[in-house]
Amino acid sequence: MPITADRKPIKWLLSKHGEDATQQLIELHKAGTLGQSAICRHRLNIYEDACAVIDELLQEESCFSLKNLAVNGHDMIALGIRGAEIGQTLQMCLDAVLDEQVPNEHQWRRCSRHGRPFRTRQTPTPARSAQRERTGRRRRAENAALRAARREHRRRISG
């Protein structure tokens, strides 16, 4: 793939190879161009422009990997997506962000395969918080009862 100073191809290079390897690749192309005839020297400007685009993208803290994607596997599970589809859907979301079809935002995202919007990481409502608290108390009480029953069973067996 020829190196250009366009944002999308640079984003894909950064996604595939990482920041350091992409910059080394451009430096390698610069060195190769310097070793060629003067006719090819116009490419140096393209490589300099590509370096400027990389710096600009890094300053913007753009998304180049699944790790930096605003949505994650938990969001996919909340949508009802299971198994290998989670990774495939996240990859499609990353591809859409790299192609600049959608912004890397956390709220209301449409992924191409499922096509339905979803809201991520909602703040719990007071009712939900109270329900979780009741469930936690109930679970702790059940665990305490189980521990007591086990202790009693061990005491009867041993003695």
Stockholm file with secondary structure:
# STOCKHOLM 1.0

chainA/1-159         MPITADRKPIKWLLSKHGEDATQQLIELHKAGTLGQSAICRHRLNIYEDACAVIDELLQEESCFSLKNLAVNGHDMIALGIRGAEIGQTLQMCLDAVLDEQVPNEHQWRRCSRHGRPFRTRQTPTPARSAQRERTGRRRRAENAALRAARREHRRRISG
#=GR chainA/1-159 SS CCCCSCHHHHHHHHHHHCHHHHHHHHHHHHHHHHTSCGGGGGHHHHHHHHHHHHHHHHHHTCCCSGGGCSSCHHHHHHHTCCTHHHHHHHHHHHHHHHTTSSCCCSSSEECTTTCCEECCSCCCCHHHHHHHHHHHHHHHHHHHHHHHHHHHHHHHHHC
#=GC SS_cons         CCCCSCHHHHHHHHHHHCHHHHHHHHHHHHHHHHTSCGGGGGHHHHHHHHHHHHHHHHHHTCCCSGGGCSSCHHHHHHHTCCTHHHHHHHHHHHHHHHTTSSCCCSSSEECTTTCCEECCSCCCCHHHHHHHHHHHHHHHHHHHHHHHHHHHHHHHHHC
//
